[in-house]
């Protein structure tokens, strides 16, 4: 089964890569006049990563047709400088694309610190579908967009390798270290937000 779904997924990758390029261009154009954008990037999910997700029995309900149902086969990420930029970018993205789901990924309890990111699930726009897309019935109908601050991203990427992929193997002390790093990233975002607010208010005073 794994070999079958891997082969089917791999056969569609050229179309997914074309969609990735079109979505990245569209997103950069939509955000082009906004300040404090660090980067915009899109990727196509790797074959192994897709196969593992498609066969993950913890998914509720399990995928019946993962080639269509897995939402992040193509995914984009927007990294911004400050916390207040997150909502500005999210609103612009929702005006650009048809978002059918929005999630704020964060720890369940306020006293916990861990991964944090904002996710949108959007419909693939008809005008961005590559040539040949409509000839197949095994392609996704959605793509994912993530919006993070620089500090959210600085925590999330290393943590994904160290913590998420081996969570059951990590000793308690290491998990506490990861929580401390997450708390430091959260605190840095809060501090930068205060500094940026002061800077904006100071500029306004000088101009008045």
C-alpha positions in Angstrom: 0.0 0.0 0.0 2.8 2.4 0.9 4.6 1.8 -2.4 1.3 2.3 -4.3 0.4 5.6 -2.7 4.0 6.9 -2.9 4.1 6.2 -6.6 0.8 7.9 -7.2 1.8 10.9 -5.3 5.2 11.1 -7.1 3.5 11.0 -10.5 1.5 14.2 -9.6 4.5 16.1 -8.2 5.2 18.1 -11.4 1.6 19.6 -11.3 2.0 20.3 -7.5 5.3 22.1 -8.2 3.7 24.2 -10.9 0.9 25.1 -8.5 3.5 25.9 -5.8 5.2 28.5 -8.1 1.9 30.1 -9.0 0.7 30.4 -5.4 4.0 31.9 -4.3 3.9 34.5 -7.0 0.3 35.4 -6.2 1.0 35.6 -2.5 4.0 37.8 -2.9 2.0 40.1 -5.1 -0.8 40.3 -2.6 1.6 41.2 0.2 3.9 43.3 -1.8 3.0 46.7 -0.3 3.0 45.6 3.3 5.8 46.4 5.7 7.7 44.0 7.9 7.5 40.9 5.7 10.7 38.9 6.2 10.0 36.2 3.6 7.3 34.3 1.6 8.0 30.7 0.6 6.1 27.7 -0.6 6.9 24.0 -0.8 5.5 20.7 -2.1 5.2 18.0 0.6 7.9 15.3 0.2 7.0 11.8 -0.9 7.9 10.2 2.4 6.2 12.9 4.5 3.0 12.6 2.5 3.0 8.8 2.7 3.5 8.8 6.5 0.7 11.4 6.9 -1.6 9.5 4.5 -1.3 6.3 6.5 -1.3 7.9 10.0 -4.1 6.0 11.8 -4.3 8.7 14.5 -6.0 11.0 12.0 -9.7 11.4 12.9 -11.4 10.3 10.8 -8.7 8.4 8.8 -8.2 9.6 5.2 -10.3 7.7 2.7 -8.6 9.4 -0.3 -5.4 11.1 0.9 -4.4 12.1 -2.6 -7.3 14.5 -2.5 -7.9 15.0 1.2 -4.4 15.9 2.6 -4.7 19.6 2.9 -1.0 20.7 2.9 0.4 18.9 -0.1 1.2 22.4 -1.2 1.9 24.9 1.6 3.1 28.4 2.0 4.7 30.3 4.9 4.8 34.0 5.6 7.3 35.2 8.2 6.7 38.7 9.7 8.7 40.9 12.1 6.1 41.8 14.7 3.1 40.2 16.4 0.7 42.9 15.1 1.8 42.1 11.6 0.3 38.6 11.8 -3.3 39.8 11.8 -2.6 42.3 9.0 -1.2 39.6 6.8 -4.0 37.1 7.7 -6.6 39.7 6.7 -4.8 40.3 3.4 -4.5 36.6 2.7 -8.2 36.0 3.4 -9.1 38.7 0.9 -6.8 37.2 -1.7 -7.8 33.5 -1.3 -10.9 31.7 -0.2 -10.1 30.5 3.3 -12.3 27.7 4.5 -10.5 27.1 7.8 -8.4 29.2 10.2 -6.5 27.9 13.2 -4.3 29.4 15.9 -1.9 26.6 16.8 -0.8 27.2 20.4 -0.4 25.4 23.7 -3.7 24.3 25.3 -3.0 26.1 28.6 -1.8 29.7 29.2 1.0 28.5 31.5 2.5 26.3 28.8 4.9 27.3 26.1 5.4 25.4 22.9 4.8 25.6 19.1 2.7 28.6 17.9 1.6 29.5 14.4 -1.4 30.7 12.5 -2.8 28.4 9.8 -5.2 29.0 7.0 -6.7 26.3 4.8 -7.6 27.8 1.4 -9.3 26.6 -1.8 -7.0 26.2 -4.8 -8.0 29.2 -7.0 -9.3 28.0 -10.4 -7.2 30.6 -12.3 -4.0 29.3 -10.7 -4.5 25.6 -11.6 -1.8 24.5 -14.0 -2.5 23.1 -17.4 -3.6 19.5 -17.1 -5.0 19.9 -13.5 -8.6 19.5 -14.6 -7.8 16.2 -16.4 -7.1 14.4 -13.1 -9.5 13.5 -10.3 -6.7 12.8 -7.7 -5.5 16.3 -6.9 -6.0 18.3 -3.8 -8.7 21.0 -3.6 -6.9 23.0 -0.9 -3.5 24.3 0.2 -2.2 25.6 3.5 -0.8 29.0 4.5 1.1 29.6 7.7 1.9 33.0 9.2 4.5 33.3 12.0 6.7 35.9 13.5 10.5 35.5 13.1 10.7 34.3 16.7 7.9 31.8 16.3 9.7 30.4 13.3 13.1 30.3 15.0 11.6 28.0 17.7 9.3 25.9 15.4 11.8 24.7 12.8 14.5 23.2 15.1 11.8 22.0 17.5 10.1 20.1 14.7 13.3 18.1 14.1 14.2 17.6 17.8 10.9 17.5 19.6 8.0 16.7 17.3 9.6 13.8 15.5 10.8 12.1 18.7 8.5 13.4 21.4 8.1 10.0 23.1 11.9 9.5 23.3 12.7 12.9 24.9 13.5 12.9 28.6 11.7 15.3 30.8 14.7 17.6 31.2 15.0 18.0 27.4 11.2 18.8 27.1 11.7 21.4 29.8 14.6 22.9 27.8 12.4 23.1 24.7 9.6 24.8 26.8 12.2 27.3 28.0 13.2 28.1 24.4 9.5 28.5 23.5 9.0 30.8 26.4 12.0 32.9 25.4 10.7 33.2 21.9 7.2 34.2 23.2 8.8 36.8 25.5 11.0 38.2 22.7 7.9 38.7 20.5 6.1 40.5 23.4 9.2 42.7 24.0 9.6 43.6 20.4 5.9 44.5 20.2 6.3 47.0 23.1 9.5 48.5 21.5 7.8 48.8 18.2 4.7 50.5 19.8 7.0 53.0 21.6 8.9 53.7 18.3 5.6 54.3 16.4 4.3 56.6 19.2 7.6 58.5 19.3 7.5 59.1 15.5 3.9 60.3 15.9 4.9 62.8 18.6 7.8 64.1 16.4 5.4 64.7 13.5 2.7 66.4 15.6 
